[in-house]
Amino acid sequence: MRIRVALVAVGLLTMGYAVVGALADPELSPAGVLLFLAGVLVGHDLVWMLGLSAVGALLARFVPHRHRPLARIAAISAATVTVVALPLVLGFGRSPDNPSALPLPYGRNLAVVLLLVVAATVLSWLWRDRRHRLRAGGKDSERPGGSGPPPAGR
């Protein structure tokens, strides 16, 4: 509980510092700062959170219970990487007269990162299933009818 209170306090102080700094900057208009903050709030709450909620509902419907935490981590990671890389993939900031201003194949690189997220998730699922089977197999071999020794007292 103390850690949560400390984190909330640090977050509020950081946000306050940012707002005071933005409002004190003579080059920024307060109306523009408020418009930007409203856009961030709408973008976060309407787009990001609704999207994550919809994906979470789909995961709950189609992914087995034991794999849901890893699937959620993978979905959030993939969405975050995509949101960050999308401006580069779409070429925002690319100038035809300056080929060194975004010189990499960002679309391909995004696809590679997303494939790595999927591969890591699938490998984690397989590893978790294997551990689960080994634990269950060890317990089953000691039960009557299993491949282990018969129970004592028979």
N, C-alpha and C positions, 0 to 999 in steps of 0.2 A: 504494500500500500504506500509506503514511504517513497519507493522508487517512482510509482505512478504520479504522486503529488509533485515530486521533484521534476519529472519529465514535463508535466503540464506547466509548471512554473517556468521552466526553461523555454518551452515553446511559446508561452504568452509573452515573456520578455523579448524573445527574438522577434516575434511578430510586431510587438510594440516598437521595438527599435527600427524595424523596417518601415513601419507606417510613419513614424516621426521623421526618419531620414527622407522618405519620399515627399512628405509634405513640406519639409524644410528646404528641399532642393529648388532653387529659383527657376531652373529649366523645366520643371515638371509642374503641370497645372493640377490642382487638387481634383478637379472634375475628371481629368484624364486618369488619375490614379484610382479614383473611385469607380470609374467605368471599367478599368482593367481588373480591379478586385471583384467587381460584380461578374465580369466575364469568367474569371477563374472560378468563382463560386458556382456559377451555372454550369460551366464545363465539368467541374468535378462532380457536383451532385446530380446533375441530370444525365450527363453523358457517361462519365466513368463509372459512377456507382450503379446506375441502371444497367449498364452493360455487364458489369461484374455480377450483379444480382441475376441477370438473365443467364449468364454462363454458369453461375452456381446452381441455378435451378436445373439446367440441362445436365450438369454433372451429377446432381443428386438423382436424377431420373435414370441415367444411362451408365454410370460408373459404379462398380461394386463398392460397398461401404468401406472396405479395408483400403481401397485405392483412392478414395476421395481427397484426403489431405494432400497427397502428392499431385493429384490432378489439379487441385486448386492452386498449389504453388506453381505448377507448370503454366496454367492459364494466366495467372497474374504476371508471371515472369515474361511470357510471350507477349502479352498485351503491353506491358511496360516497355519492352525492347522495341516493339513495333511503333508505339507512340513516339519514342525518342528518335528512331531512325527514319520515320516516314518523311519528314521534310528533306532529308538527304536523298532518299529514294526518289522522291518526286522532283528533285533538282532545284529546290528553292535556294537561291543564292548563286546558282551556276550562271556564269557569264560566257557567252560565245567567244568573246575576245580574250578570255583568260582561262585556258584549259586547265590550269593548275589549281583553280578555285574549287573544287570538288572532284578530284581526279580518280577516285576509286569506284569500283562497281558496287555501289551501295545496295542495290536490289539483290544481287547475288549474295553479298555478305550477310544481309538480313536473313535470307533463306537459309544460309549455312547456320547462323546462330539459332534460328527457330528449329532447324533439324537437330541441332545439338541439345536443345531443351527437350525435344520429344525423345531423343535417344536416352538422355539421362533419366527421364521420367520412366520410360519403359524398362531400362536396366534396374532402376530402383524398385519398380513393381516386381520384376522377376526375382530380385534379391530378397525382397520382403516375403514373397510367396515361398521361395526356397527355404528361408529360415522358419517360416510357419510350418511347412511340411516336415522339416527335420525335427522341430519341437514336438509336433503332433505324432510323428513316427516314433520318437523316443518314448513317449508316454504310452502309445498303443502297444509297443512290444512288451511292456511289463504287465499288460492286462490279460485276463484269461481269454484264450482264443487267439492271442497274438503270437508272434514268433519268438517271444522271450520265454524264460523259464516259467513253469507253472506256479501259481500262487502258493504260498506256504500254508500248510494245514490241510492239504488234500492228499 
